Amino acid sequence: MSIIKDAAWLQPLSNPPGGKPLCRDSNLRLMAEYASELFTTGQARNLFIYGKPGTGKTLCAKYLLDQIRKHQKASEIPVLAIYVNAGKTRTPYYTMAEIMRQAGTEVPCAGWQMFRLKRSFEQLLENKSVVIAIDEVDAIIFKEKDPLVYYLNRQPKTTLILISNNVDDVVRLPERALSTLQPVLMYAKSYTAEEIRTILKERVEHAFKPGTISDKLLTTIAKTVCEVGDVRFGFRVLLSAALLAEKARRQRIEADDVMSAVEEESRARKIKELEDLRDRLHELKKKRERD
């Protein structure tokens, strides 16, 4: 008999079961104050969210966009909220194309040039304001002479939420872009062990059947995750431990399952870090060749 009720809640990019990110109240209050300007002036200060991976940056940004959409629907004030992950689109062109798709424009996979995308975006702004969250913005921010964020920032009624692991990414922008961008900086600090335990407990209640894991083991996992600094590591450990328990035909996760899961996921994490380092070095080499 399976002890896993719904593994989707332990996927790294899954939304919180309750909808609202846990243990991020101060960040969410700041973001709410920031977003309120959209509905009074049609534009807010740009926002730059930074912090280590697995600290809730994306969750907070997506939650803010959801709240903006809800308020827009209730107030009927024309504000469009868009999210795009530049780590997936990879280039300024495909990032801009995805922005327009999110805005409801049918953009073909090929055939359009950047100027046509920009013209369509400018037409969009004739009757509404737009707030755009660009996740992993470091993937595109230095890939062209005039960064895409510089173009977007110069457009009227356009507000940007830029998300990155490193605050240095915004500092390295060209001076002309930085002088107009002038973002509000928001730091997503690492979760404490107690905060991680709170987050994992909520996930466990939705992902596993009752009584699957003891509070003591959950606390142990939370302390280990705190040392790693990425709460998503805890999701993966929980799922791996549950699968090991199921394989052994047990109804509860035991300490040995957790130990094996931590070892397994630590190896996978190290491999991922090495792959990311290789990709960054490759991008740096390509940039030097272009320069």
Secondary structure as the mmCIF struct_conf table of DSSP 4:
data_model
#
loop_
_struct_conf.conf_type_id
_struct_conf.id
_struct_conf.beg_label_comp_id
_struct_conf.beg_label_asym_id
_struct_conf.beg_label_seq_id
_struct_conf.end_label_comp_id
_struct_conf.end_label_asym_id
_struct_conf.end_label_seq_id
STRN STRN1 ILE A 4 ILE A 4
BEND BEND1 LYS A 5 LYS A 5
HELX_RH_3T_P HELX_RH_3T_P1 ALA A 7 LEU A 10
BEND BEND2 GLN A 11 GLN A 11
TURN_TY1_P TURN_TY1_P1 PRO A 12 LEU A 13
HELX_LH_PP_P HELX_LH_PP_P1 SER A 14 PRO A 16
TURN_TY1_P TURN_TY1_P2 PRO A 17 GLY A 18
BEND BEND3 GLY A 19 LYS A 20
HELX_LH_PP_P HELX_LH_PP_P2 PRO A 21 PRO A 21
TURN_TY1_P TURN_TY1_P3 LEU A 22 CYS A 23
HELX_RH_AL_P HELX_RH_AL_P1 ASP A 25 SER A 36
TURN_TY1_P TURN_TY1_P4 GLU A 37 GLU A 37
HELX_RH_AL_P HELX_RH_AL_P2 LEU A 38 THR A 41
BEND BEND4 GLY A 42 GLY A 42
STRN STRN2 LEU A 47 TYR A 50
BEND BEND5 LYS A 52 LYS A 52
TURN_TY1_P TURN_TY1_P5 PRO A 53 GLY A 54
BEND BEND6 THR A 55 GLY A 56
HELX_RH_AL_P HELX_RH_AL_P3 LYS A 57 SER A 75
STRN STRN3 VAL A 79 ASN A 85
HELX_RH_AL_P HELX_RH_AL_P4 ALA A 86 THR A 89
BEND BEND7 THR A 91 THR A 91
HELX_RH_AL_P HELX_RH_AL_P5 PRO A 92 GLN A 102
TURN_TY1_P TURN_TY1_P6 ALA A 103 GLY A 104
BEND BEND8 CYS A 109 GLY A 111
HELX_RH_AL_P HELX_RH_AL_P6 MET A 114 LEU A 124
TURN_TY1_P TURN_TY1_P7 LEU A 125 GLU A 126
BEND BEND9 ASN A 127 ASN A 127
STRN STRN4 SER A 129 ASP A 135
TURN_TY1_P TURN_TY1_P8 GLU A 136 GLU A 136
HELX_RH_3T_P HELX_RH_3T_P2 VAL A 137 ALA A 139
TURN_TY1_P TURN_TY1_P9 ILE A 140 PHE A 142
BEND BEND10 LYS A 143 ASP A 146
HELX_RH_AL_P HELX_RH_AL_P7 LEU A 148 ASN A 153
TURN_TY1_P TURN_TY1_P10 ARG A 154 ARG A 154
BEND BEND11 GLN A 155 GLN A 155
TURN_TY1_P TURN_TY1_P11 PRO A 156 LYS A 157
STRN STRN5 THR A 158 SER A 164
BEND BEND12 ASN A 165 ASN A 165
TURN_TY1_P TURN_TY1_P12 VAL A 167 VAL A 167
HELX_RH_AL_P HELX_RH_AL_P8 ASP A 168 VAL A 171
TURN_TY1_P TURN_TY1_P13 ARG A 172 ARG A 172
BEND BEND13 LEU A 173 LEU A 173
HELX_RH_AL_P HELX_RH_AL_P9 GLU A 175 LEU A 181
HELX_LH_PP_P HELX_LH_PP_P3 PRO A 183 PRO A 183
STRN STRN6 VAL A 184 TYR A 187
HELX_LH_PP_P HELX_LH_PP_P4 LYS A 189 THR A 192
HELX_RH_AL_P HELX_RH_AL_P10 ALA A 193 ALA A 207
STRN STRN7 PHE A 208 PHE A 208
TURN_TY1_P TURN_TY1_P14 PRO A 210 GLY A 211
BEND BEND14 THR A 212 ILE A 213
HELX_RH_AL_P HELX_RH_AL_P11 ASP A 215 VAL A 228
TURN_TY1_P TURN_TY1_P15 GLY A 229 GLY A 229
HELX_RH_AL_P HELX_RH_AL_P12 VAL A 231 LYS A 247
TURN_TY1_P TURN_TY1_P16 ALA A 248 ARG A 249
BEND BEND15 GLN A 251 ARG A 252
HELX_RH_AL_P HELX_RH_AL_P13 ALA A 255 ARG A 290
#
